[in-house]
Amino acid sequence: MPVRVDVTPNPNALKFTVGTPVGGPKTFVAGQETDDPLAAELLAIDGVTSIFMTADFVTLSKAPEAGWDTITPKATEILERHFAG
């Protein structure tokens, strides 16, 4: 299933539905160490400040000055690769 991206009431957060269980609920914050490879890869995207995973979706939050136009394609590629197949 391709990743579906939905807006949230918060302009600094987007919901990425992957269509398969992601585990959780789990929260990851930029600047804190994690041994979760998916979270580490998503937090490495410039501008991403936190990640929330539960059910079949991942919500990314960004810094107010960061742009979704650069974050969204990178995050989508990572999530599609991670949850493919």
N, CA, C and O atoms as a Tinker XYZ file with bonds, in Angstrom:
   340  protein
     1  N      0.847000   -1.180000    0.000000    73     2
     2  CA     0.000000    0.000000    0.000000    64     1     3
     3  C      0.889000    1.239000    0.000000    63     2     4     5
     4  O      1.821000    1.332000    0.800000    81     3
     5  N      0.614000    2.178000   -0.878000    73     3     6
     6  CA     1.370000    3.421000   -0.837000    64     5     7
     7  C      1.036000    4.188000    0.454000    63     6     8     9
     8  O     -0.066000    4.067000    0.989000    81     7
     9  N      1.973000    4.952000    0.930000    73     7    10
    10  CA     1.760000    5.767000    2.118000    64     9    11
    11  C      0.784000    6.886000    1.776000    63    10    12    13
    12  O      0.919000    7.556000    0.752000    81    11
    13  N     -0.205000    7.075000    2.652000    73    11    14
    14  CA    -1.170000    8.170000    2.480000    64    13    15
    15  C     -0.823000    9.265000    3.488000    63    14    16    17
    16  O     -0.623000    8.987000    4.671000    81    15
    17  N     -0.755000   10.493000    3.023000    73    15    18
    18  CA    -0.401000   11.628000    3.876000    64    17    19
    19  C     -1.650000   12.470000    4.105000    63    18    20    21
    20  O     -2.334000   12.861000    3.159000    81    19
    21  N     -1.935000   12.742000    5.379000    73    19    22
    22  CA    -3.106000   13.546000    5.738000    64    21    23
    23  C     -2.697000   14.707000    6.626000    63    22    24    25
    24  O     -1.802000   14.585000    7.463000    81    23
    25  N     -3.369000   15.839000    6.430000    73    23    26
    26  CA    -3.140000   16.987000    7.298000    64    25    27
    27  C     -3.773000   16.711000    8.654000    63    26    28    29
    28  O     -4.659000   15.865000    8.777000    81    27
    29  N     -3.316000   17.424000    9.658000    73    27    30
    30  CA    -3.876000   17.345000   11.004000    64    29    31
    31  C     -4.293000   18.757000   11.409000    63    30    32    33
    32  O     -3.986000   19.715000   10.699000    81    31
    33  N     -4.978000   18.899000   12.523000    73    31    34
    34  CA    -5.323000   20.259000   12.967000    64    33    35
    35  C     -4.086000   21.122000   13.271000    63    34    36    37
    36  O     -4.166000   22.350000   13.274000    81    35
    37  N     -2.959000   20.473000   13.522000    73    35    38
    38  CA    -1.706000   21.179000   13.794000    64    37    39
    39  C     -0.954000   21.359000   12.471000    63    38    40    41
    40  O     -0.601000   20.361000   11.842000    81    39
    41  N     -0.699000   22.588000   12.029000    73    39    42
    42  CA     0.009000   22.784000   10.755000    64    41    43
    43  C      1.452000   22.273000   10.781000    63    42    44    45
    44  O      2.077000   22.139000    9.729000    81    43
    45  N      1.974000   21.992000   11.951000    73    43    46
    46  CA     3.334000   21.476000   12.074000    64    45    47
    47  C      3.367000   19.960000   12.269000    63    46    48    49
    48  O      4.381000   19.413000   12.703000    81    47
    49  N      2.265000   19.279000   11.953000    73    47    50
    50  CA     2.210000   17.815000   12.065000    64    49    51
    51  C      1.458000   17.236000   10.873000    63    50    52    53
    52  O      0.442000   17.782000   10.443000    81    51
    53  N      1.967000   16.125000   10.342000    73    51    54
    54  CA     1.291000   15.380000    9.275000    64    53    55
    55  C      1.185000   13.916000    9.692000    63    54    56    57
    56  O      2.061000   13.379000   10.370000    81    55
    57  N      0.093000   13.287000    9.270000    73    55    58
    58  CA    -0.157000   11.872000    9.547000    64    57    59
    59  C      0.167000   11.070000    8.296000    63    58    60    61
    60  O     -0.366000   11.342000    7.219000    81    59
    61  N      1.050000   10.072000    8.444000    73    59    62
    62  CA     1.450000    9.191000    7.352000    64    61    63
    63  C      0.878000    7.807000    7.631000    63    62    64    65
    64  O      1.392000    7.087000    8.487000    81    63
    65  N     -0.179000    7.428000    6.922000    73    63    66
    66  CA    -0.794000    6.115000    7.114000    64    65    67
    67  C     -0.077000    5.112000    6.234000    63    66    68    69
    68  O      0.025000    5.303000    5.022000    81    67
    69  N      0.429000    4.028000    6.847000    73    67    70
    70  CA     1.222000    3.043000    6.110000    64    69    71
    71  C      0.451000    1.765000    5.814000    63    70    72    73
    72  O      0.912000    0.947000    5.018000    81    71
    73  N     -0.718000    1.569000    6.437000    73    71    74
    74  CA    -1.565000    0.431000    6.111000    64    73    75
    75  C     -1.166000   -0.883000    6.741000    63    74    76    77
    76  O     -1.701000   -1.928000    6.372000    81    75
    77  N     -0.241000   -0.857000    7.681000    73    75    78
    78  CA     0.186000   -2.052000    8.397000    64    77    79
    79  C      0.546000   -1.628000    9.814000    63    78    80    81
    80  O      0.957000   -0.485000   10.018000    81    79
    81  N      0.407000   -2.506000   10.797000    73    79    82
    82  CA     0.711000   -2.094000   12.170000    64    81    83
    83  C      2.153000   -1.604000   12.328000    63    82    84    85
    84  O      3.094000   -2.226000   11.833000    81    83
    85  N      2.303000   -0.485000   13.023000    73    83    86
    86  CA     3.625000    0.100000   13.255000    64    85    87
    87  C      4.105000   -0.123000   14.686000    63    86    88    89
    88  O      5.216000    0.271000   15.042000    81    87
    89  N      3.260000   -0.758000   15.508000    73    87    90
    90  CA     3.605000   -0.928000   16.918000    64    89    91
    91  C      3.200000    0.304000   17.693000    63    90    92    93
    92  O      2.548000    1.209000   17.172000    81    91
    93  N      3.595000    0.317000   18.931000    73    91    94
    94  CA     3.332000    1.504000   19.725000    64    93    95
    95  C      2.120000    1.362000   20.615000    63    94    96    97
    96  O      1.566000    0.273000   20.765000    81    95
    97  N      1.720000    2.454000   21.195000    73    95    98
    98  CA     2.166000    3.804000   20.871000    64    97    99
    99  C      3.590000    4.071000   21.352000    63    98   100   101
   100  O      3.985000    3.680000   22.450000    81    99
   101  N      4.347000    4.753000   20.485000    73    99   102
   102  CA     5.726000    5.132000   20.790000    64   101   103
   103  C      5.938000    6.575000   20.337000    63   102   104   105
   104  O      5.399000    7.010000   19.320000    81   103
   105  N      6.729000    7.298000   21.110000    73   103   106
   106  CA     7.073000    8.677000   20.778000    64   105   107
   107  C      8.588000    8.827000   20.790000    63   106   108   109
   108  O      9.272000    8.300000   21.668000    81   107
   109  N      9.095000    9.544000   19.814000    73   107   110
   110  CA    10.530000    9.812000   19.697000    64   109   111
   111  C     10.712000   11.308000   19.475000    63   110   112   113
   112  O      9.940000   11.936000   18.750000    81   111
   113  N     11.738000   11.872000   20.104000    73   111   114
   114  CA    11.971000   13.307000   20.031000    64   113   115
   115  C     13.392000   13.564000   19.540000    63   114   116   117
   116  O     14.337000   12.894000   19.955000    81   115
   117  N     13.524000   14.524000   18.667000    73   115   118
   118  CA    14.847000   14.902000   18.151000    64   117   119
   119  C     15.759000   15.262000   19.319000    63   118   120   121
   120  O     15.337000   15.918000   20.272000    81   119
   121  N     17.001000   14.830000   19.236000    73   119   122
   122  CA    17.973000   15.116000   20.274000    64   121   123
   123  C     18.075000   14.041000   21.338000    63   122   124   125
   124  O     19.007000   14.051000   22.142000    81   123
   125  N     17.120000   13.106000   21.352000    73   123   126
   126  CA    17.174000   11.981000   22.286000    64   125   127
   127  C     17.612000   10.744000   21.530000    63   126   128   129
   128  O     17.151000   10.490000   20.417000    81   127
   129  N     18.501000    9.975000   22.135000    73   127   130
   130  CA    18.989000    8.766000   21.479000    64   129   131
   131  C     17.868000    7.735000   21.366000    63   130   132   133
   132  O     17.002000    7.638000   22.237000    81   131
   133  N     17.903000    6.969000   20.276000    73   131   134
   134  CA    16.952000    5.879000   20.091000    64   133   135
   135  C     17.651000    4.713000   19.427000    63   134   136   137
   136  O     18.559000    4.889000   18.614000    81   135
   137  N     17.209000    3.507000   19.791000    73   135   138
   138  CA    17.738000    2.318000   19.124000    64   137   139
   139  C     16.756000    1.817000   18.065000    63   138   140   141
   140  O     16.937000    0.734000   17.510000    81   139
   141  N     15.717000    2.606000   17.788000    73   139   142
   142  CA    14.739000    2.259000   16.757000    64   141   143
   143  C     15.249000    2.794000   15.419000    63   142   144   145
   144  O     15.313000    4.009000   15.232000    81   143
   145  N     15.614000    1.906000   14.480000    73   143   146
   146  CA    16.204000    2.378000   13.226000    64   145   147
   147  C     15.267000    3.249000   12.390000    63   146   148   149
   148  O     15.720000    4.203000   11.759000    81   147
   149  N     13.966000    2.938000   12.376000    73   147   150
   150  CA    13.023000    3.752000   11.616000    64   149   151
   151  C     12.938000    5.150000   12.208000    63   150   152   153
   152  O     13.013000    6.140000   11.479000    81   151
   153  N     12.785000    5.237000   13.515000    73   151   154
   154  CA    12.703000    6.544000   14.167000    64   153   155
   155  C     13.979000    7.339000   13.931000    63   154   156   157
   156  O     13.920000    8.537000   13.656000    81   155
   157  N     15.130000    6.686000   14.037000    73   155   158
   158  CA    16.404000    7.377000   13.822000    64   157   159
   159  C     16.488000    7.941000   12.407000    63   158   160   161
   160  O     16.957000    9.062000   12.209000    81   159
   161  N     16.035000    7.164000   11.427000    73   159   162
   162  CA    16.097000    7.625000   10.033000    64   161   163
   163  C     15.151000    8.804000    9.802000    63   162   164   165
   164  O     15.502000    9.755000    9.103000    81   163
   165  N     13.950000    8.742000   10.387000    73   163   166
   166  CA    12.996000    9.842000   10.229000    64   165   167
   167  C     13.472000   11.094000   10.961000    63   166   168   169
   168  O     13.319000   12.204000   10.451000    81   167
   169  N     14.048000   10.924000   12.156000    73   167   170
   170  CA    14.540000   12.077000   12.906000    64   169   171
   171  C     15.751000   12.718000   12.241000    63   170   172   173
   172  O     16.075000   13.872000   12.523000    81   171
   173  N     16.417000   11.984000   11.367000    73   171   174
   174  CA    17.566000   12.537000   10.647000    64   173   175
   175  C     17.145000   13.496000    9.530000    63   174   176   177
   176  O     17.979000   14.219000    8.986000    81   175
   177  N     15.857000   13.504000    9.189000    73   175   178
   178  CA    15.366000   14.457000    8.182000    64   177   179
   179  C     15.400000   15.850000    8.791000    63   178   180   181
   180  O     14.856000   16.079000    9.871000    81   179
   181  N     16.037000   16.770000    8.097000    73   179   182
   182  CA    16.161000   18.136000    8.581000    64   181   183
   183  C     14.787000   18.743000    8.828000    63   182   184   185
   184  O     13.946000   18.761000    7.929000    81   183
   185  N     14.553000   19.243000   10.045000    73   183   186
   186  CA    13.294000   19.904000   10.393000    64   185   187
   187  C     12.348000   19.050000   11.208000    63   186   188   189
   188  O     11.450000   19.590000   11.854000    81   187
   189  N     12.516000   17.717000   11.202000    73   187   190
   190  CA    11.627000   16.844000   11.974000    64   189   191
   191  C     11.998000   16.960000   13.454000    63   190   192   193
   192  O     13.163000   16.818000   13.825000    81   191
   193  N     10.991000   17.220000   14.293000    73   191   194
   194  CA    11.237000   17.415000   15.726000    64   193   195
   195  C     10.737000   16.255000   16.580000    63   194   196   197
   196  O     11.281000   16.002000   17.655000    81   195
   197  N      9.700000   15.541000   16.112000    73   195   198
   198  CA     9.205000   14.399000   16.883000    64   197   199
   199  C      8.411000   13.460000   15.996000    63   198   200   201
   200  O      7.956000   13.814000   14.908000    81   199
   201  N      8.263000   12.231000   16.515000    73   199   202
   202  CA     7.558000   11.168000   15.805000    64   201   203
   203  C      6.641000   10.477000   16.799000    63   202   204   205
   204  O      7.035000   10.207000   17.934000    81   203
   205  N      5.417000   10.191000   16.372000    73   203   206
   206  CA     4.481000    9.401000   17.161000    64   205   207
   207  C      4.020000    8.247000   16.288000    63   206   208   209
   208  O      3.538000    8.465000   15.177000    81   207
   209  N      4.165000    7.007000   16.783000    73   207   210
   210  CA     3.761000    5.815000   16.029000    64   209   211
   211  C      2.715000    5.043000   16.815000    63   210   212   213
   212  O      2.889000    4.788000   18.007000    81   211
   213  N      1.637000    4.674000   16.156000    73   211   214
   214  CA     0.626000    3.817000   16.744000    64   213   215
   215  C     -0.273000    3.291000   15.634000    63   214   216   217
   216  O     -0.330000    3.854000   14.541000    81   215
   217  N     -0.967000    2.208000   15.932000    73   215   218
   218  CA    -1.898000    1.598000   14.971000    64   217   219
   219  C     -1.215000    1.398000   13.622000    63   218   220   221
   220  O     -0.218000    0.680000   13.541000    81   219
   221  N     -1.736000    2.025000   12.556000    73   219   222
   222  CA    -1.157000    1.864000   11.216000    64   221   223
   223  C     -0.642000    3.187000   10.658000    63   222   224   225
   224  O     -0.597000    3.388000    9.444000    81   223
   225  N     -0.252000    4.090000   11.568000    73   223   226
   226  CA     0.225000    5.393000   11.086000    64   225   227
   227  C      1.373000    5.931000   11.927000    63   226   228   229
   228  O      1.622000    5.506000   13.055000    81   227
   229  N      2.058000    6.890000   11.312000    73   227   230
   230  CA     3.169000    7.611000   11.930000    64   229   231
   231  C      2.861000    9.097000   11.765000    63   230   232   233
   232  O      2.589000    9.561000   10.658000    81   231
   233  N      2.905000    9.836000   12.863000    73   231   234
   234  CA     2.724000   11.280000   12.788000    64   233   235
   235  C      4.069000   11.948000   12.990000    63   234   236   237
   236  O      4.754000   11.697000   13.981000    81   235
   237  N      4.444000   12.799000   12.049000    73   235   238
   238  CA     5.676000   13.574000   12.160000    64   237   239
   239  C      5.327000   15.006000   12.515000    63   238   240   241
   240  O      4.382000   15.588000   11.982000    81   239
   241  N      6.114000   15.565000   13.432000    73   239   242
   242  CA     6.013000   16.992000   13.747000    64   241   243
   243  C      7.294000   17.659000   13.285000    63   242   244   245
   244  O      8.371000   17.063000   13.312000    81   243
   245  N      7.159000   18.909000   12.860000    73   243   246
   246  CA     8.305000   19.641000   12.317000    64   245   247
   247  C      8.470000   20.959000   13.049000    63   246   248   249
   248  O      7.552000   21.440000   13.713000    81   247
   249  N      9.660000   21.536000   12.916000    73   247   250
   250  CA     9.913000   22.879000   13.415000    64   249   251
   251  C      9.084000   23.864000   12.585000    63   250   252   253
   252  O      8.899000   23.649000   11.387000    81   251
   253  N      8.586000   24.934000   13.198000    73   251   254
   254  CA     7.754000   25.885000   12.456000    64   253   255
   255  C      8.409000   26.443000   11.188000    63   254   256   257
   256  O      7.719000   26.716000   10.206000    81   255
   257  N      9.722000   26.612000   11.203000    73   255   258
   258  CA    10.397000   27.178000   10.034000    64   257   259
   259  C     10.704000   26.142000    8.947000    63   258   260   261
   260  O     11.096000   26.509000    7.839000    81   259
   261  N     10.532000   24.866000    9.250000    73   259   262
   262  CA    10.803000   23.804000    8.270000    64   261   263
   263  C      9.635000   23.685000    7.293000    63   262   264   265
   264  O      8.502000   24.042000    7.616000    81   263
   265  N      9.926000   23.178000    6.095000    73   263   266
   266  CA     8.891000   23.064000    5.064000    64   265   267
   267  C      8.483000   21.625000    4.799000    63   266   268   269
   268  O      9.330000   20.740000    4.675000    81   267
   269  N      7.180000   21.401000    4.715000    73   267   270
   270  CA     6.680000   20.057000    4.405000    64   269   271
   271  C      7.083000   19.629000    3.002000    63   270   272   273
   272  O      7.189000   18.434000    2.724000    81   271
   273  N      7.309000   20.600000    2.109000    73   271   274
   274  CA     7.651000   20.252000    0.728000    64   273   275
   275  C      8.968000   19.493000    0.636000    63   274   276   277
   276  O      9.172000   18.748000   -0.323000    81   275
   277  N      9.855000   19.656000    1.588000    73   275   278
   278  CA    11.096000   18.872000    1.582000    64   277   279
   279  C     11.016000   17.657000    2.499000    63   278   280   281
   280  O     11.636000   16.631000    2.219000    81   279
   281  N     10.262000   17.761000    3.589000    73   279   282
   282  CA    10.157000   16.653000    4.555000    64   281   283
   283  C      9.292000   15.515000    4.014000    63   282   284   285
   284  O      9.670000   14.349000    4.119000    81   283
   285  N      8.139000   15.842000    3.438000    73   283   286
   286  CA     7.163000   14.822000    3.037000    64   285   287
   287  C      7.721000   13.784000    2.063000    63   286   288   289
   288  O      7.538000   12.591000    2.304000    81   287
   289  N      8.396000   14.177000    0.968000    73   287   290
   290  CA     8.890000   13.135000    0.052000    64   289   291
   291  C      9.943000   12.235000    0.695000    63   290   292   293
   292  O      9.972000   11.033000    0.429000    81   291
   293  N     10.802000   12.800000    1.535000    73   291   294
   294  CA    11.816000   11.985000    2.199000    64   293   295
   295  C     11.173000   11.007000    3.172000    63   294   296   297
   296  O     11.524000    9.827000    3.197000    81   295
   297  N     10.231000   11.499000    3.974000    73   295   298
   298  CA     9.554000   10.642000    4.940000    64   297   299
   299  C      8.749000    9.554000    4.244000    63   298   300   301
   300  O      8.755000    8.403000    4.680000    81   299
   301  N      8.062000    9.906000    3.171000    73   299   302
   302  CA     7.268000    8.929000    2.424000    64   301   303
   303  C      8.162000    7.824000    1.873000    63   302   304   305
   304  O      7.810000    6.648000    1.958000    81   303
   305  N      9.309000    8.185000    1.313000    73   303   306
   306  CA    10.231000    7.185000    0.765000    64   305   307
   307  C     10.732000    6.251000    1.863000    63   306   308   309
   308  O     10.787000    5.039000    1.659000    81   307
   309  N     11.093000    6.787000    3.007000    73   307   310
   310  CA    11.568000    5.973000    4.125000    64   309   311
   311  C     10.474000    5.016000    4.591000    63   310   312   313
   312  O     10.729000    3.828000    4.789000    81   311
   313  N      9.264000    5.526000    4.765000    73   311   314
   314  CA     8.160000    4.699000    5.253000    64   313   315
   315  C      7.767000    3.634000    4.233000    63   314   316   317
   316  O      7.501000    2.493000    4.612000    81   315
   317  N      7.725000    3.982000    2.951000    73   315   318
   318  CA     7.385000    2.978000    1.929000    64   317   319
   319  C      8.435000    1.883000    1.881000    63   318   320   321
   320  O      8.103000    0.706000    1.733000    81   319
   321  N      9.685000    2.258000    2.005000    73   319   322
   322  CA    10.759000    1.260000    2.011000    64   321   323
   323  C     10.661000    0.352000    3.237000    63   322   324   325
   324  O     10.823000   -0.864000    3.134000    81   323
   325  N     10.398000    0.951000    4.386000    73   323   326
   326  CA    10.359000    0.205000    5.641000    64   325   327
   327  C      9.153000   -0.745000    5.727000    63   326   328   329
   328  O      9.271000   -1.857000    6.242000    81   327
   329  N      8.007000   -0.304000    5.228000    73   327   330
   330  CA     6.778000   -1.085000    5.364000    64   329   331
   331  C      6.371000   -1.803000    4.090000    63   330   332   333
   332  O      5.269000   -2.348000    4.027000    81   331
   333  N      7.218000   -1.824000    3.075000    73   331   334
   334  CA     6.904000   -2.516000    1.809000    64   333   335
   335  C      6.825000   -4.017000    2.034000    63   334   336   337
   336  O      7.571000   -4.596000    2.823000    81   335
   337  N      5.900000   -4.619000    1.316000    73   335   338
   338  CA     5.848000   -6.040000    1.213000    64   337   339
   339  C      5.270000   -6.814000    2.285000    63   338   340
   340  O      5.221000   -8.042000    2.203000    81   339
